[in-house]
Amino acid sequence: MCETEQMARRMRDLREKLSDYSGDQATLAAKDKRKFYTLKGNIREIMAACKSTMANTDKMLLSYFRGLRSEDLSREVHKKFQASDTNADGILEFEEVKGALEEMGLRTGEEELESLFTAYDAEEGEIQEKDFENIVFVRLGRRCLPNRGCQGNSELVDTSTSSAADRSG
């Protein structure tokens, strides 16, 4: 059984145990304080395991995307852009870019994402596909595609030396 399935099963078990505690704090403390704290510890353990799993997943994704040839990476970025463009208007908004980068293992903080939008001339908080591609290439430590060139100031956003996986691991 994989780690994710084990975590899901443990979460279901914990939810069932938590349903036994429907009273107020005083009743809970009188009922079984020790079980409550054991349960609380189990939840913390599961949360730590989830965080570790996410960090490992990010590292695997980064490794995959970094290993692609530029042309293949460009195709993958195009697919990710299309999948993330929820209203099919050819632009990604802040949350769409954030989600797309996270799905590629490129977790980005709010401030860093805001600087990406500023650096890539995002009009009214929107990123076009060529800009998104440039962001991904720079974040992966790649040069921009020769036939497209970077549209923004890549020096402002070149965070490839301190990716999210490196910061969390």
C-alpha positions as CSV (number, residue, x, y, z in Angstrom):
1,M,0.0,0.0,0.0
2,C,1.4,3.4,-1.0
3,E,2.1,6.1,1.5
4,T,-0.8,8.2,0.2
5,E,-3.3,5.4,0.7
6,Q,-2.0,4.8,4.2
7,M,-2.5,8.4,5.1
8,A,-6.0,8.4,3.6
9,R,-6.9,5.4,5.7
10,R,-5.5,6.9,8.8
11,M,-7.4,10.2,8.2
12,R,-10.7,8.2,7.9
13,D,-9.9,6.4,11.2
14,L,-9.2,9.7,12.9
15,R,-12.4,11.2,11.6
16,E,-14.3,8.3,13.1
17,K,-12.6,8.7,16.4
18,L,-13.2,12.5,16.4
19,S,-16.9,11.9,15.9
20,D,-17.0,10.4,19.4
21,Y,-16.0,13.7,20.8
22,S,-19.1,15.8,20.1
23,G,-19.3,17.5,23.6
24,D,-17.9,20.7,24.8
25,Q,-14.3,21.1,26.1
26,A,-15.2,20.4,29.8
27,T,-17.0,17.2,28.8
28,L,-14.2,16.2,26.5
29,A,-11.6,16.7,29.3
30,A,-13.7,14.7,31.7
31,K,-14.3,11.9,29.2
32,D,-10.9,11.1,28.1
33,K,-8.2,13.7,28.0
34,R,-5.5,11.3,27.2
35,K,-7.2,9.9,24.1
36,F,-7.7,13.4,22.8
37,Y,-4.0,14.3,23.1
38,T,-3.0,11.0,21.5
39,L,-5.4,11.8,18.6
40,K,-4.0,15.3,18.4
41,G,-0.5,13.9,18.1
42,N,-1.6,11.5,15.4
43,I,-3.0,14.3,13.4
44,R,0.3,16.2,13.7
45,E,2.1,13.1,12.5
46,I,-0.1,12.8,9.5
47,M,0.3,16.5,8.7
48,A,4.1,16.1,8.9
49,A,3.9,13.1,6.6
50,C,1.8,15.0,4.1
51,K,4.3,17.9,4.1
52,S,7.2,15.4,3.5
53,T,5.3,13.7,0.7
54,M,4.6,17.0,-1.0
55,A,8.3,18.0,-0.7
56,N,9.3,14.7,-2.2
57,T,6.7,15.1,-5.0
58,D,8.0,18.6,-5.8
59,K,11.6,17.2,-6.0
60,M,10.5,14.5,-8.4
61,L,8.5,16.9,-10.5
62,L,11.5,19.3,-10.7
63,S,13.8,16.5,-11.6
64,Y,11.4,15.4,-14.4
65,F,11.0,18.9,-15.9
66,R,14.7,19.8,-15.6
67,G,15.5,16.6,-17.5
68,L,13.4,17.4,-20.5
69,R,14.9,18.8,-23.7
70,S,13.9,22.4,-24.3
71,E,11.4,21.5,-27.0
72,D,9.7,18.8,-24.8
73,L,9.6,21.2,-21.9
74,S,8.0,23.8,-24.1
75,R,5.3,21.3,-25.1
76,E,4.7,20.4,-21.4
77,V,4.5,24.1,-20.5
78,H,2.0,24.6,-23.3
79,K,-0.2,21.7,-22.0
80,K,0.0,23.1,-18.4
81,F,-0.9,26.6,-19.6
82,Q,-3.9,25.2,-21.6
83,A,-5.1,23.1,-18.6
84,S,-4.7,26.0,-16.2
85,D,-6.5,28.5,-18.4
86,T,-9.9,27.7,-16.9
87,N,-11.9,30.2,-19.0
88,A,-9.9,29.6,-22.2
89,D,-9.1,33.3,-22.8
90,G,-5.4,32.8,-23.5
91,I,-4.2,34.4,-20.2
92,L,-3.6,33.2,-16.7
93,E,-4.6,35.1,-13.7
94,F,-2.6,35.2,-10.4
95,E,-4.2,32.1,-8.8
96,E,-4.0,30.1,-12.1
97,V,-0.3,30.8,-12.4
98,K,0.3,29.9,-8.8
99,G,-1.6,26.6,-9.2
100,A,0.2,25.8,-12.5
101,L,3.6,26.4,-11.0
102,E,2.8,24.3,-8.0
103,E,1.6,21.4,-10.2
104,M,5.0,21.6,-11.8
105,G,6.9,21.4,-8.5
106,L,7.7,25.1,-8.6
107,R,6.0,26.3,-5.4
108,T,6.0,30.1,-5.3
109,G,5.3,32.5,-2.4
110,E,2.9,35.4,-2.7
111,E,5.7,38.1,-2.9
112,E,7.7,36.1,-5.4
113,L,4.7,35.5,-7.5
114,E,3.9,39.3,-7.4
115,S,7.5,40.0,-8.6
116,L,7.0,37.5,-11.5
117,F,3.9,39.4,-12.6
118,T,5.7,42.7,-12.4
119,A,8.7,41.4,-14.2
120,Y,6.8,39.9,-17.1
121,D,4.6,43.0,-17.8
122,A,1.5,41.4,-16.6
123,E,-1.3,43.6,-17.7
124,E,-4.0,43.8,-15.1
125,G,-2.7,40.8,-13.2
126,E,-2.6,38.4,-16.2
127,I,0.2,36.3,-17.8
128,Q,0.2,35.3,-21.5
129,E,1.5,31.9,-22.6
130,K,4.9,33.1,-23.8
131,D,5.4,34.9,-20.5
132,F,4.4,31.8,-18.6
133,E,6.8,29.7,-20.6
134,N,9.6,32.2,-19.9
135,I,8.8,32.1,-16.2
136,V,9.0,28.3,-16.1
137,F,12.3,28.2,-18.1
138,V,13.9,30.8,-15.8
139,R,12.6,29.0,-12.6
140,L,14.1,25.8,-13.9
141,G,17.4,27.4,-14.5
142,R,17.1,27.3,-18.2
143,R,17.8,29.9,-20.8
144,C,14.8,31.2,-22.6
145,L,14.0,29.6,-25.9
146,P,16.2,31.0,-28.6
147,N,13.3,31.7,-31.0
148,R,11.2,33.4,-28.4
149,G,13.5,35.2,-26.0
150,C,12.6,36.4,-22.5
151,Q,10.0,39.2,-22.5
152,G,10.5,40.2,-18.9
153,N,13.5,41.0,-16.7
154,S,14.6,37.5,-15.9
155,E,17.2,38.8,-13.4
156,L,14.3,39.9,-11.1
157,V,12.8,36.4,-11.0
158,D,15.6,33.9,-11.5
159,T,15.0,31.8,-8.4
160,S,16.3,28.6,-9.8
161,T,19.0,28.3,-7.2
162,S,16.5,28.3,-4.4
163,S,13.5,26.4,-5.6
164,A,10.6,25.6,-3.3
165,A,11.7,22.0,-2.9
166,D,15.2,23.1,-1.8
167,R,13.6,25.6,0.7
168,S,11.2,23.0,2.2
169,G,13.7,20.1,2.3
